[in-house]
Amino acid sequence: MPEASPRGTYLVIAEALRIEIAAGQGSDVLPSEAEFMDRHGVSRNTIRRALKVLEADGVVEPAPGIGWRVVRGGDRRSLAERMTDVIAEDSLAVGDAYPSEAKLCERFGASRTAVRRVLAQMEGTGLLATVHGKGRTVRALPASTVRP
């Protein structure tokens, strides 16, 4: 990476890899972490963080003895997209309670860390609000669910 990213270098790498996978480029087995390090000019830790983001989103999975491989089939949307779509799928309105972290982990088969990361993004974009002791509520509807 020639310059630092305001988003976090690992997120930029994860998104680039997600685009490559969606376009069907390459095989189902990903290159080694060392190859990714050379390609992007970053540390192994940065590559591992990028792969963990994609694993949490169900795009890749670790394959013992092989490295990492692409998960084929199933829901290809990111965890952030799926969690945002909960608002429409559950017919939630502004002010309604958003599901708890535990329920989201169970619903999406994701780690609490991955769910918390997306919840923080949703709060940052103004979709959710947190009320201490009460949980999260819907603060605004996503653009795709706003009705004219």
N, C-alpha and C positions, 0 to 999 in steps of 0.2 A: 504494500500500500504506500503510495508516494506521500500522502499527507494524512494527518489525523482527521477522523470523522467526528462530527458533532454527535452522531447517533451512537457511536461506539463501533470500533473497527470490526468486532466480532459480529455485530448485527448486519453490517454492510456485507461481510463475507457470507453470512448465512443467507441473506436475501439474494445475492448473486448465485449461490449454489441452488437455492430454491428455484430460481428462474431457469437455470441450466437443466434441472431435473424435470421441471414442467414442460420444457421444450423437447424433452426426450433425448437430450444429448448425452452421450456416454453410455456405459453399461450399468447394470444394476449394482455392481460392486464399485464403491468409490475409490479414488486414489488414496494412497497412504497419507497419514498426517504429515509426514516429512515432505511429500510431494506438494501438499497444500501449503506448507510453510514456505517452500521455495517459490511457489507460484504467486503467493500473496506477500511475501517478504515480512512475515510476522512470526511470533513465537508459537510453540506448540500449545500453550495455554489458550491463546486467542483462537486457534483452530478448534480446540476442544470445546470452548465456549460456544462457538458457532455451530458445531455439530450437536451440542446439547440442546440448543434452541430448536434445531430441526427435529431432533428426537422428540422433544416435548410436543411439537406440532404434528408428530406422526408421519413425518416425511422420510426419515432415515431411522435405522436401528443398528445397534452394535451387533456384529457377527463374530463370535469367538473364533480365533484362528484366521480370520479373513480381514477384519477391520470394520468397515461400515458399509451397509448396503441400503439401497433405496427400497422403501416399502411401496409395493404396488397394490392398487385397488383401494377400496374404502374412500373415506372422505378426504379429499386433497386440500381442503381449505386450511388455513393456518388456525391455530388455537384462538388467536385474537378475532378472526372472522367468525369462528363458531361461537365464541362467547358473546360477541356483539349480536349475532343472530338470535341468541336466547331471548332478547327483548321482544322480537317479533314472534318467534316460535311459541313463547309462553304468553303472548298477548299482554305484555306489560305496558302500562301507561306511566306517564311522568308522576312520580311520587310513590309508585309501587315498590315493594321490597324486591331486591335482586337476590337470586339464590346465594346461599352461603358458600364459603370456600370449600367446605367438606362436600357439599352436594355437587359443586362444579367439578371437583377432583374425580368423584365417582362417575358423574355423567360423561366426562370426556376421557377418563382413564389417564389423567395428567397428574404430575406432581404438584404439591402445594406451592412449591417455588415457582413453577411455570404459571399456575393460576394467579398467584399474587402479582407476578410481573405483568400479566395482561390486565388484571384489575387496576393496577397503578396506571397503565396506559389509558384505560377507559376513564379513570378519574381525571387524568391529565387532559384528555380531550373534551371533558365536560359531559360525558354520557352518564357517569355515576357520581353520587355523592356519598360520603361516609358520615354517619351520625354515631358518635361514640356511644357504645352500649346498645345500639339499635341495628347495626349492620349497614349494608349499602342499599341505597334507593336509586331508582332511575331518575336522572336529572334532566335528560333530554333524549329524544328519539333519534336513532341513527338516520342519516339522510335517505337510506334505502327504504325505511319504513314510514317516512313522513307522508301523510296523505294530503292531496290538494284540497 
